[in-house]
Amino acid sequence: MKKILKWIKRILISIIGLITVLMIGLYITFFFWKKAAIQNLPQNSKVITTSEGPVEYTLKGNSDRYMLMIHGSPGSVHVARGKSFLNKGFSVLAVSRPGYYKTPLSSGGTPKDEAALYKSLLDELKIDSVYVNGISGGGPPSIQFAIDYPDKCAGLILSAAVSEKMEDTSDDNGLLSSFFQTEFGTWLGIQIAKTQMTEEEGEIMDWFVERGLFPFVSIDDGLENDNNVVLHLKDLKLEQIMSPTILFHGDKDDNVPYSHSLNAAKRIPNSTLFEMKGKDHYVFFTSYGDTINTKIMQFIDNIETHDK
């Protein structure tokens, strides 16, 4: 019996040793990955001081048709993915939302304040109106912008967007949960998740993570504020939206429930809901994005044809 226990002890020590070596190796890989990601972060953004505060933005294209890209939670000006709209003859205006990267949280801690920030940005850039393209956690300020500044909003595009109060489903208990909330733990979790993705999806995920997630110090304020906003979100006056609206949402979305867009589409006048059957929150990281962009362009063409 003593020999058996002795061998069991040796086996356990060996396993622990292997796990320790593996984790050290993974951490070293993460350390150099993070360093490279920060060094390679695009430097083409600008910070402009508006009447509502500073805001980080990029503006690409020379067209007088503008697409305002409002990222989710987390994100940055660098994850706009507006190339398809540039190719369709748009100028693409992207922002870092308050609390993310170079836009301080003081520039807009509520959806209403954030909407006012974007209106002041348009004023500074002398842009008359934009198509507002809001995704996920960027939903509330996108909706508020359409409500408060209808003359500035040519059309509203909402992708898996938060449009009502959400319940707190976070699990802060336990060492494992705490570990996966660290930078290293988050990175490791993403690497594990990528094993279930196609190569293309994995590449798009890497692109997003490198440009809109690290270092955590660049997103902490924005992410904490967003979490607080969605947990205490007051009713958005969706019936007051005058702009044509299209909503995209997967019915298998576990991050932002499909019911958000289903309910919003019932309340927003002149709106269309494009239900993506069998799709989850990360459908926008897949080749299905081409289908979404085609629908967006059809939506815009209908608006502009009607306005002629």
C-alpha positions as CSV (number, residue, x, y, z in Angstrom):
1,M,0.0,0.0,0.0
2,K,2.8,2.4,0.8
3,K,4.4,1.7,-2.5
4,I,1.2,2.5,-4.3
5,L,0.8,5.8,-2.4
6,K,4.4,6.6,-3.1
7,W,3.9,6.1,-6.9
8,I,0.6,8.1,-6.8
9,K,2.5,10.9,-5.1
10,R,5.3,10.8,-7.8
11,I,2.7,10.8,-10.6
12,L,0.9,13.8,-9.1
13,I,4.1,15.7,-8.6
14,S,5.1,15.0,-12.2
15,I,1.7,16.2,-13.5
16,I,1.9,19.4,-11.4
17,G,5.4,19.9,-12.7
18,L,4.3,19.5,-16.4
19,I,1.4,21.9,-15.9
20,T,3.7,24.4,-14.2
21,V,6.2,24.3,-17.1
22,L,3.4,24.5,-19.6
23,M,1.9,27.6,-18.0
24,I,5.3,29.3,-17.7
25,G,5.8,28.6,-21.4
26,L,2.3,30.0,-22.3
27,Y,2.9,33.1,-20.2
28,I,6.2,33.8,-21.9
29,T,4.4,33.4,-25.3
30,F,1.6,35.8,-24.0
31,F,4.2,38.3,-22.7
32,F,5.9,38.7,-26.1
33,W,2.5,38.6,-28.0
34,K,1.2,41.5,-25.9
35,K,4.4,43.5,-26.3
36,A,4.2,43.1,-30.1
37,A,0.4,43.9,-30.2
38,I,1.0,47.2,-28.3
39,Q,3.9,48.1,-30.5
40,N,2.0,47.3,-33.7
41,L,-1.2,49.2,-32.7
42,P,-2.0,51.5,-35.6
43,Q,-0.9,55.1,-35.1
44,N,-3.3,56.7,-37.6
45,S,-5.9,58.0,-35.1
46,K,-6.3,61.6,-34.0
47,V,-7.7,63.1,-30.8
48,I,-9.8,66.2,-31.2
49,T,-11.2,68.4,-28.4
50,T,-14.9,69.0,-28.9
51,S,-17.4,71.0,-26.8
52,E,-18.2,67.7,-25.0
53,G,-14.6,66.6,-24.5
54,P,-11.8,64.9,-26.3
55,V,-12.5,62.0,-28.6
56,E,-10.2,59.6,-30.5
57,Y,-11.2,59.1,-34.2
58,T,-10.1,58.2,-37.6
59,L,-11.7,59.5,-40.9
60,K,-11.0,57.6,-44.1
61,G,-12.3,58.4,-47.6
62,N,-13.2,61.5,-49.6
63,S,-17.0,60.9,-50.1
64,D,-19.7,63.1,-48.7
65,R,-21.6,59.9,-47.6
66,Y,-20.5,59.1,-44.1
67,M,-20.6,55.9,-42.1
68,L,-20.1,56.4,-38.3
69,M,-18.8,53.2,-36.7
70,I,-19.6,52.8,-33.0
71,H,-17.8,49.8,-31.5
72,G,-19.1,47.5,-28.8
73,S,-17.7,46.5,-25.4
74,P,-14.7,46.4,-25.5
75,G,-13.2,47.8,-28.6
76,S,-11.4,50.8,-30.1
77,V,-11.2,53.1,-33.1
78,H,-9.0,50.5,-34.7
79,V,-11.7,47.7,-35.0
80,A,-14.1,49.6,-37.2
81,R,-13.8,47.2,-40.2
82,G,-15.0,49.8,-42.5
83,K,-13.1,48.8,-45.6
84,S,-16.2,47.3,-47.3
85,F,-18.0,50.7,-47.0
86,L,-14.9,52.6,-48.3
87,N,-15.1,50.3,-51.3
88,K,-18.8,51.2,-51.8
89,G,-18.1,55.0,-51.9
90,F,-18.4,56.0,-48.3
91,S,-16.2,58.0,-46.0
92,V,-15.8,56.0,-42.7
93,L,-15.7,57.8,-39.4
94,A,-14.6,55.6,-36.5
95,V,-14.3,56.4,-32.8
96,S,-13.0,55.1,-29.6
97,R,-16.0,55.3,-27.2
98,P,-15.6,57.0,-23.8
99,G,-13.3,55.1,-21.5
100,Y,-11.6,53.2,-24.4
101,Y,-8.1,53.9,-25.5
102,K,-7.5,57.7,-26.0
103,T,-11.1,58.8,-25.3
104,P,-11.5,59.6,-21.6
105,L,-14.6,58.4,-19.8
106,S,-15.3,62.1,-18.8
107,S,-16.3,62.7,-22.4
108,G,-19.5,60.7,-22.0
109,G,-20.4,58.3,-19.3
110,T,-24.1,57.9,-20.3
111,P,-25.7,57.0,-23.7
112,K,-27.0,60.6,-23.9
113,D,-23.7,62.2,-23.1
114,E,-22.0,59.9,-25.6
115,A,-24.5,60.8,-28.3
116,A,-23.8,64.4,-27.6
117,L,-20.1,63.7,-28.0
118,Y,-20.5,62.3,-31.5
119,K,-22.8,65.2,-32.5
120,S,-20.1,67.6,-31.4
121,L,-17.5,65.6,-33.3
122,L,-19.6,65.9,-36.5
123,D,-19.8,69.7,-35.8
124,E,-16.0,70.0,-35.5
125,L,-15.5,68.0,-38.7
126,K,-18.3,69.9,-40.5
127,I,-20.2,66.7,-41.3
128,D,-23.9,67.2,-41.9
129,S,-25.2,63.7,-41.4
130,V,-24.1,60.1,-41.1
131,Y,-25.3,56.5,-41.2
132,V,-24.9,55.3,-37.7
133,N,-23.5,51.8,-37.4
134,G,-23.6,50.5,-33.8
135,I,-22.7,47.1,-32.6
136,S,-23.4,45.2,-29.3
137,G,-22.6,47.5,-26.4
138,G,-22.5,50.5,-28.7
139,G,-26.2,50.1,-29.2
140,P,-27.5,52.5,-26.5
141,P,-25.4,55.5,-27.6
142,S,-26.3,54.7,-31.3
143,I,-30.0,54.6,-30.5
144,Q,-29.7,57.8,-28.3
145,F,-28.0,59.6,-31.2
146,A,-30.8,58.7,-33.6
147,I,-33.4,59.9,-31.0
148,D,-31.6,63.2,-30.1
149,Y,-30.3,64.2,-33.5
150,P,-32.6,62.9,-36.2
151,D,-31.4,65.5,-38.7
152,K,-27.8,64.1,-38.3
153,C,-28.9,60.4,-38.6
154,A,-29.5,59.4,-42.2
155,G,-30.1,55.8,-41.1
156,L,-29.5,53.6,-38.1
157,I,-27.8,50.2,-38.3
158,L,-27.8,48.0,-35.2
159,S,-25.9,44.8,-35.0
160,A,-26.6,42.5,-32.1
161,A,-27.1,45.7,-30.2
162,V,-28.1,46.2,-26.6
163,S,-31.4,48.1,-26.6
164,E,-32.8,47.4,-23.1
165,K,-31.7,46.7,-19.6
166,M,-29.7,43.5,-19.1
167,E,-29.5,41.1,-16.1
168,D,-26.2,40.6,-14.3
169,T,-25.1,37.1,-15.3
170,S,-21.4,37.5,-14.4
171,D,-19.7,34.9,-12.1
172,D,-17.1,36.6,-9.9
173,N,-16.7,33.6,-7.6
174,G,-13.8,31.3,-7.5
175,L,-10.1,31.3,-8.5
176,L,-10.8,30.0,-12.0
177,S,-13.2,32.9,-12.8
178,S,-10.8,35.4,-11.4
179,F,-7.9,33.9,-13.4
180,F,-9.9,34.3,-16.7
181,Q,-10.5,37.9,-15.9
182,T,-6.8,38.7,-15.9
183,E,-5.0,39.7,-19.1
184,F,-3.2,36.4,-19.3
185,G,-6.3,34.4,-18.5
186,T,-8.3,36.3,-21.1
187,W,-5.7,35.7,-23.8
188,L,-5.5,32.0,-22.9
189,G,-9.3,31.7,-23.0
190,I,-9.3,33.2,-26.5
191,Q,-6.7,30.7,-27.6
192,I,-8.9,27.9,-26.3
193,A,-12.0,29.4,-28.0
194,K,-10.1,29.6,-31.3
195,T,-9.7,25.9,-31.4
196,Q,-13.5,25.8,-32.2
197,M,-13.2,28.4,-35.0
198,T,-12.2,28.1,-38.6
199,E,-8.8,29.5,-39.6
200,E,-10.5,32.6,-41.1
201,E,-12.5,33.2,-38.0
202,G,-9.4,32.8,-35.8
203,E,-7.5,35.3,-37.9
204,I,-10.4,37.9,-37.6
205,M,-10.5,37.2,-33.8
206,D,-6.8,37.8,-33.5
207,W,-7.1,41.0,-35.5
208,F,-9.9,42.3,-33.2
209,V,-8.1,41.3,-29.9
210,E,-4.8,42.9,-31.0
211,R,-6.5,46.2,-31.8
212,G,-9.3,46.5,-29.3
213,L,-8.6,44.6,-26.1
214,F,-5.0,45.0,-24.9
215,P,-3.6,46.3,-22.7
216,F,-6.5,46.2,-20.2
217,V,-5.5,49.6,-18.9
218,S,-6.8,51.0,-22.2
219,I,-10.3,49.5,-21.8
220,D,-10.9,49.2,-18.0
221,D,-12.8,52.5,-17.6
222,G,-15.0,51.9,-20.7
223,L,-15.8,48.3,-19.9
224,E,-16.7,49.0,-16.3
225,N,-18.9,51.9,-17.4
226,D,-20.6,49.9,-20.1
227,N,-21.3,47.1,-17.7
228,N,-22.9,49.6,-15.3
229,V,-24.9,51.3,-18.1
230,V,-26.5,48.1,-19.4
231,L,-27.3,46.9,-15.9
232,H,-29.2,50.1,-15.1
233,L,-30.3,51.2,-18.6
234,K,-33.5,53.2,-18.5
235,D,-36.1,52.7,-21.2
236,L,-34.8,54.1,-24.5
237,K,-37.6,56.0,-26.3
238,L,-37.4,53.8,-29.4
239,E,-40.7,55.0,-30.7
240,Q,-39.1,58.4,-31.2
241,I,-36.6,57.2,-33.7
242,M,-37.4,58.9,-37.1
243,S,-34.5,57.5,-39.1
244,P,-34.9,54.3,-41.2
245,T,-33.5,51.5,-39.1
246,I,-32.2,48.0,-39.8
247,L,-31.3,45.5,-37.1
248,F,-29.2,42.4,-37.4
249,H,-29.2,39.7,-34.7
250,G,-28.5,35.9,-34.4
251,D,-31.2,33.9,-32.7
252,K,-28.5,31.9,-30.9
253,D,-26.8,34.9,-29.4
254,D,-25.7,34.2,-25.8
255,N,-24.1,37.6,-25.2
256,V,-26.9,40.0,-26.2
257,P,-30.2,38.1,-26.3
258,Y,-32.0,38.1,-29.6
259,S,-35.1,39.5,-27.8
260,H,-33.3,42.9,-27.7
261,S,-33.6,43.3,-31.4
262,L,-37.0,41.5,-31.6
263,N,-38.5,43.9,-29.1
264,A,-36.7,47.0,-30.6
265,A,-38.0,46.2,-34.1
266,K,-41.5,46.2,-32.8
267,R,-41.1,49.6,-31.3
268,I,-39.0,51.5,-33.8
269,P,-41.1,52.9,-36.7
270,N,-39.8,52.2,-40.2
271,S,-37.5,49.4,-39.0
272,T,-36.5,46.0,-40.5
273,L,-35.2,43.1,-38.5
274,F,-32.8,40.7,-40.3
275,E,-32.9,37.5,-38.2
276,M,-29.8,35.4,-38.6
277,K,-31.0,31.9,-37.8
278,G,-28.5,29.6,-36.0
279,K,-26.0,32.5,-35.6
280,D,-24.4,33.7,-32.4
281,H,-22.8,37.0,-31.3
282,Y,-19.6,36.3,-33.2
283,V,-21.2,35.9,-36.6
284,F,-19.7,39.3,-37.5
285,F,-16.3,37.7,-37.3
286,T,-17.1,35.2,-40.0
287,S,-17.5,35.3,-43.8
288,Y,-21.2,35.8,-43.2
289,G,-20.2,39.4,-42.7
290,D,-20.3,39.7,-46.5
291,T,-24.1,38.9,-46.4
292,I,-24.6,41.5,-43.7
293,N,-22.8,44.2,-45.6
294,T,-24.8,43.4,-48.7
295,K,-28.0,43.8,-46.7
296,I,-26.7,47.1,-45.3
297,M,-26.0,48.5,-48.8
298,Q,-29.5,47.4,-50.0
299,F,-30.9,49.2,-47.0
300,I,-29.0,52.4,-47.8
301,D,-29.8,52.2,-51.5
302,N,-33.5,52.1,-50.6
303,I,-33.2,55.1,-48.4
304,E,-31.3,57.2,-51.0
305,T,-33.7,56.1,-53.8
306,H,-36.6,57.2,-51.7
307,D,-35.0,60.5,-50.9
308,K,-34.5,61.4,-54.6
